[in-house]
């Protein structure tokens, strides 16, 4: 599985939903084959090093902090403390441990 951006709109073969051009989507081998077959150019999107669930402002980060186990929450607390150490993010993470 890779992440791609297609240069043209295309329809998802499973959901039948329209995927707009330049939208980042995951692509398996079958999707890549179909794009090539339909002559739709695409580029593979590399995830930048340092991409983290903690990137963004406090409200964006809190929205992404779902379905995490205690080990993951503890690791994120350490990562946040060694980085931006934002009070709102740390309080939310600590509240997740208390649940």
C-alpha positions as CSV (number, residue, x, y, z in Angstrom):
1,X,0.0,0.0,0.0
2,X,1.2,3.4,-0.9
3,X,-0.2,6.9,-0.7
4,X,-0.8,8.7,-4.0
5,X,-2.2,11.8,-5.6
6,X,-3.9,11.4,-9.0
7,X,-3.8,14.2,-11.6
8,X,-7.4,13.6,-12.6
9,X,-10.7,12.7,-10.8
10,X,-11.4,9.0,-10.7
11,X,-14.1,6.7,-9.2
12,X,-13.2,4.3,-6.4
13,X,-13.7,0.8,-7.6
14,X,-15.1,-0.4,-4.3
15,X,-17.1,2.5,-2.9
16,X,-18.0,4.0,-6.3
17,X,-17.3,7.5,-4.8
18,X,-15.6,10.1,-6.8
19,X,-12.0,10.8,-5.8
20,X,-11.1,14.3,-6.7
21,X,-7.7,15.1,-8.4
22,X,-4.8,15.8,-6.0
23,X,-6.6,14.1,-3.1
24,X,-4.2,11.9,-1.1
25,X,-5.5,8.3,-1.0
26,X,-4.1,4.9,-0.3
27,X,-3.5,2.7,-3.3
28,X,-3.0,-1.0,-3.6
29,X,-1.6,-2.8,-6.7
30,X,-5.0,-3.1,-8.2
31,X,-5.8,0.6,-7.9
32,X,-2.4,1.5,-9.5
33,X,-3.0,-1.0,-12.3
34,X,-6.5,0.6,-13.0
35,X,-5.1,4.1,-13.0
36,X,-2.4,3.1,-15.5
37,X,-4.9,1.3,-17.6
38,X,-7.1,4.4,-17.7
39,X,-4.1,6.6,-18.4
40,X,-4.5,8.6,-15.2
41,X,-1.1,9.9,-14.0
42,X,-0.4,9.9,-10.3
43,X,2.5,10.6,-8.0
44,X,3.5,8.6,-4.9
45,X,3.3,10.8,-1.8
46,X,6.1,10.2,0.7
47,X,5.2,10.8,4.3
48,X,7.7,13.3,5.7
49,X,9.9,12.1,8.5
50,X,8.6,13.5,11.7
51,X,5.0,13.2,10.8
52,X,3.2,12.6,14.0
53,X,-0.2,12.5,15.5
54,X,1.0,15.4,17.6
55,X,1.6,17.7,14.6
56,X,-0.9,20.6,14.3
57,X,-2.6,22.9,16.8
58,X,-4.0,21.7,20.1
59,X,-7.6,21.1,18.8
60,X,-6.4,19.2,15.7
61,X,-4.2,17.0,17.9
62,X,-7.0,16.3,20.4
63,X,-9.4,15.3,17.5
64,X,-6.8,12.6,16.4
65,X,-6.3,11.2,19.9
66,X,-8.8,8.3,19.7
67,X,-8.6,4.6,20.1
68,X,-5.2,4.6,21.8
69,X,-4.0,2.1,24.3
70,X,-2.1,3.1,27.5
71,X,1.3,2.3,26.0
72,X,0.6,4.6,23.0
73,X,-0.7,7.4,25.2
74,X,2.4,7.1,27.5
75,X,4.7,7.3,24.4
76,X,2.8,10.4,23.1
77,X,3.1,12.1,26.5
78,X,6.8,11.6,26.4
79,X,7.0,12.8,22.8
80,X,5.0,15.9,23.6
81,X,7.0,16.7,26.8
82,X,10.2,16.5,24.8
83,X,8.8,18.7,22.0
84,X,6.3,21.5,22.3
85,X,5.0,20.5,25.8
86,X,1.6,22.1,25.2
87,X,-0.5,22.1,28.4
88,X,-3.8,21.3,26.6
89,X,-2.4,18.3,24.8
90,X,-0.7,17.0,27.9
91,X,-3.8,17.4,30.0
92,X,-5.9,15.5,27.4
93,X,-3.4,12.7,27.1
94,X,-3.2,12.4,30.9
95,X,-7.0,12.3,31.0
96,X,-7.0,9.4,28.5
97,X,-4.7,7.4,30.9
98,X,-7.2,8.0,33.8
99,X,-10.1,6.5,31.8
